[in-house]
Amino acid sequence: MRNNGRWQNFTEVIFIFFILCIVASLVVYYIFKDNISLEEFRSVIDGFGIWAPLVFIILFTIGSMFMPSTPFMAASGIFFGFKYGILYVTIGGILSAVLMFLISRKLGRHWVEGILQKNYMKKLDEYNRRLEDGGAVWDIFILRVMPMPFNVLNILMGVSRISAQEYIIGTIFGLIPSNL
């Protein structure tokens, strides 16, 4: 039992560190975004030849966890054209959302549920419990098409009680219109 408590404390620290890394990377991005060369990025991607789409999807998946996805989305259209650009961005967006969801679920859920048990958080806890009862696909779809920061939603849903299956389905259907 003691080891489980230590493990929970460790995962909470890692989760907080993960969130701080996201915030720090956003700050660094906004400071240095004007120094990022689209041509240099294109040259790197083109250097992978036939593997360029796969490399781009991997970079998008990981990169959009730590910086806004809009530059990746624009670059995808420029590099691969409209049809393939949307396809690669949608695949990368889904993978990024699921990865962020799973990390948040594994590392932060227990900690957040402890916070929601407080009296002043009862309404949020009620909503969290409603997500667990099913039917949350529509909620995720609506939240995906709203102008809400991508990673904020991924993290919030990761620490909620929504099932992974409903989250993934809602994310897939919600990302398609937002990527068009």
MIGU-556497 format. One record per atom (N, C-alpha, C): x negated, y negated, z negated. Coordinates in steps of 0.2 Angstrom, whole numbers, plus 5000, padded with zeros to 4 digits. Each point is the difference from the previous one (the first is absolute). Layout:
N
XYZ/...
END
This chain:
180
499650065000/500449945000/499649945000/499450004996/499649945000/499749995007/499850055003/499749995007/500549975005/500650024999/500549975004/500049924999/500049984994/500049934998/499449965003/499450045000/499449975002/500149995008/500350055003/500150005007/500449955002/500649994997/500549945001/499649945000/499649994994/499749935000/499549995005/499650055002/499650005006/500349985007/500650045001/500449985006/500349935000/500249984994/500249935000/499449955001/499550014998/499449965001/499850005008/500050065003/499950005007/500549975004/500750004998/500549975003/499949925000/499949984994/499949934999/499449975005/499450045000/499449995004/500250005007/500450055002/500350005007/500449945002/500449984996/500449935001/499549945000/499550004996/499649945000/499550015006/499950055003/499650015006/500449975006/500750025000/500449975005/500049935000/500149974994/500049934999/499449965002/499450034998/499449985002/499950005007/500150055003/499950015008/500549955003/500649984998/500449955003/499749934999/499749994995/499649934999/499550005004/499650055001/499450005004/500249995008/500550045001/500349995007/500249935002/500449974995/500249935002/499449955000/499550024996/499449955000/499650015007/499950065002/499650015006/500450025006/500750005001/500350025005/499849965007/499849944999/499849965006/499450035003/499650044996/499350025003/500150075003/500650035000/500150065003/500149995008/499650045004/500049995007/500450065003/500549985004/500450055003/499650045005/499649965004/499650035005/499550064997/499749984994/499550054997/500450064997/500649994998/500550054998/500150055006/500249965005/500250045006/499450045003/499449974999/499450045003/499950064995/500149994994/499950064995/500550065002/500649985001/500650055002/499850035006/499949965005/499850025007/499450055000/499649994996/499450044999/500250084998/500550014998/500350074998/500350035006/500049975006/500350035006/500750034999/500050075002/500750034999/500250014993/499649994995/500250004993/500249944997/500049945004/500249944998/500749994997/500550035003/500650004996/500050034993/499750065000/500050034993/499649964995/499449975002/499649964996/500449944998/500449975005/500449944998/500550024995/500350055001/500650024995/499750014993/499450035000/499750014993/499849934997/499749965004/499849934998/500649964998/500650015003/500649974999/500250024993/500050075000/500350034994/499749984993/499350005000/499649984995/500049924999/499949975005/499949935000/500649964998/500650035002/500649964998/500250014993/499650054997/500150004992/499749954997/499549975003/499649954996/500049935004/500449995005/500049935003/500750005004/500249955002/500749995004/499950045007/500650035001/499950055006/500149965007/500249934999/500249965006/499450005005/499449994998/499450005005/499950065003/500150064997/500050065003/500550015005/500649984998/500650015005/499849965006/499849945000/499849965006/499550035004/499550024996/499450035004/500250075003/500550034997/500250075003/500349985007/500549955000/500349985007/499549985005/499549964998/499549985004/499550055003/499850054995/499650055002/500350065004/500650024998/500350055003/500749995004/500249945001/500649985003/500650014996/500649975002/500650004996/500250074998/500150055004/500350064999/499550044995/499450015002/499650044995/499849964994/499949935000/499949964995/500550014994/500750005002/500550014995/500050074998/499850055004/500050074997/499450014995/499449975002/499550014995/500149964993/500349945001/500149964994/500650044996/500550035003/500550034996/499750064997/499650045003/499750064997/499549984994/499649955001/499649974995/500449974994/500549975002/500449974994/500350054996/500350055003/500350054996/499550044996/499450015003/499550044996/499849954994/499949945002/499749954994/500650004995/500649995002/500550004995/500150064995/499950065004/500150064996/499350014995/499549985003/499450014996/500049954994/500249945001/500149954994/500550024995/500650035003/500550034996/499750054995/499750055003/499750064996/499549984995/499649955002/499549984995/500349964994/500549965002/500449974994/500450054996/500350055003/500450054997/499550044995/499450025002/499650044996/499749964995/499849945001/499649964995/500449954996/500649975002/500349954997/500750014997/500350065002/500750014999/500150014992/499650034997/500150014992/499949944997/499649965002/499849934996/500649965001/500349995007/500549965001/500750024997/500150074999/500650024997/500049984993/499450004997/499949984993/500249934999/499849965005/500249935000/500849995001/500350045004/500749995001/500450024994/499850044996/500350024994/500249944995/499649955001/500149944996/500749975001/500349974994/500749985001/500149955005/499549955001/500149955005/499950035008/499950065000/499950035007/500650055002/500550004996/500550055000/500350005007/500249945003/500350005007/499550035005/499449985000/499550045005/500050074999/500050024993/500050074999/500650045003/500649964999/500650035003/500050015008/499749955003/499950005007/499550065002/499550014996/499550055001/500350074999/500450004995/500450074999/500550015006/500349955003/500450015006/499650025006/499449985001/499650025005/499950085000/500050024994/499850074999/500650045002/500649984999/500650035002/500250025007/499549975005/500150015007/500449945003/500050005007/500349955003/499649945001/499350004999/499649945000/499749995007/500150045004/499749995007/500349935003/500649994999/500349935002/499649944997/499950014993/499749954996/499349985003/499650065002/499349995003/500149975006/500550025004/500049975007/500149935000/500549984996/500149924999/499449974997/499750024995/499449974998/499450005005/500050055004/499550005006/500149945005/500649995002/500149955005/500149934997/500049994993/500049944997/499249975000/499949945000/499349975000/499850014993/499750064998/499850014994/499350035001/499549984996/499350035001/500050085000/499750025005/500050075001/499750044994/499449984997/499750044995/500449994993/500349954999/500449994994/500650055000/500350015006/500650055000/499750074999/499450015003/499750075000/499950024992/499749954997/499850014993/500650014995/500549955001/500650004996/500450075001/500050025006/500450065001/499650064998/499350005000/499650054998/500150014992/500149954997/500050004992/500850014998/500450005005/500750014999/500250085000/500650014999/500250075000/500350035006/500049965005/500250025007/499650065002/500450055004/499650065002/499649985006/499450035000/499649995006/500350015007/500450055000/500450015006/500449945003/500449974995/500449955001/499649945002/499549994997/499549945001/499750015007/499850055002/499750015006/500549995006/500650034999/500549995005/500249935001/500149974994/500249925000/499549965003/499350024999/499549965003/499950015007/500150065003/500050025007/500549955003/500650014998/500549965004/500049934999/499749974994/499949934999/499449975003/499550045002/499449975003/500149995008/500550055002/500149995008/500249935002/500649984997/500249935002/499549954998/499750004995/499549954998/499450005004/499850055003/499450015005/500249975007/500650005001/500249985007/500049925000/
END
